[in-house]
Amino acid sequence: MPLIKVQTSISASQIADVESLLLSLSAKLAQHLGKPESYVMTIFEPEIPMTFAGTTEPVSYIEIKNIGTMKPDQTAAMSQDFCQQISQTLGVPKNRIYIEFTDVKGSMWGWNSATF
């Protein structure tokens, strides 16, 4: 049920190990939310045409979705953790990363032919 999606303007050829990044994001998201990693999905989309602050310098947009309510201390910790990781891994400055946190009702999330 938890989802983290990273979109970036960085080209795939500039990224050393996407699989390691996705596995790390998955484990961290499960830990931050206190949910089993067996439900976590990660998505990585490189080479997205993007601008931020009127430039095409490297940029990333991250979506984090979760069934339930994320508390302000959780979102603050995740913002710090994921901005740090994306900045180190992709070379995107922290001030060029947006993160959107979304709480979702269980009835609005489908899985395995049912909803939560």
N, C-alpha and C positions, 0 to 999 in steps of 0.2 A: 503493500500500500504506500509506503513512502517512495517518493520519486525525486531524483535530482537530475536536472537536464542542464548541460552546459553548452552554450552556443558561443562561438568566438570567431573573430575575423582572422585568426592565425591559420595559416595553411597547414594541412595534414603533414606535409613534408618537414615542417619545423618542429614537430612533436616527436620526442624520442620514443615514448612507450605509452600509447593510449590505453592499452589493457591494464597496465599498472595503475594509471590514473583512475580508471573506472572502478577497479577493485578497491582502491583506497577510499574513493568517494563513497562507495557502498558501505564499507565498514564504518566509516566516520558518521554517516547519516544514521545508520542503525544505532550507534552508540549515543549520539546526540538525542535521538528521539526515544531511546529505550525500547526499541522494537526489534523483532527478529530480523536478521539480515536476509533470511529466506524470502521476505516479502519486498525487499528493496529493489527498485529498478534504477539503473543509471543510463543516461543518454549523453552522447557527445557528438556535437555537430560543428566541425571545423569549416573554415572558408566561407562563413556567412558574410555577405556584404553588409557592413555595419558602419555607422558613424556615432561618435559621442563628442559632445562639446564642439561640434562643427569640424571635426577632423576624422580621417580614416586611420589614425594611429591604432595600434593593437587595442582591442576592446573585448570584453566578455559579458554575457548576460546569463544569469543562472536562475532557474526556477526550482523551488523546493516545495513539494506538495505533500500533505500528510492528512490522514483521517484523524480527526481529533483537534485539540487546541494546542498550538505551540505558544508557549509563554514567552514574554519579552526577554527573559534571561536566556532562554534557549536560542531564540533568533539572534540575539546579540553574540552569543558564543559561536553559533554557526557562521554568522557573517565574518567574524574574525578568522575562524579556522579555514573556511572555504576560500575567502579572499587571499589568505596567506598561501594556501596550496596552489591555487590557480596562478597567482603571481609568480611563485617559484617555478612551477612546472611549465607554464606557457609564456612567461615573460611579460604578462599583461600587468601594468601598474595597478595597484590596489584602487587608486582613485578613478580607474576606468573600468570598474566592475560593478554592475548592478545585480542585486539578488532580490527576487520576488518570493516571498513566503506566502503560501496559500493553505488555509485549513479547509478541508473538504468533508462534507457529510458522508457517512458510510453508504447511504443509499445512492449517492452520486458517483460511486467508484465501482466499476464492474471488474470481476475476476472469476475465472473458472465457471463461466455460464451463470453467475449470480452476482449479487452486490454484497458489500460489507454491511 
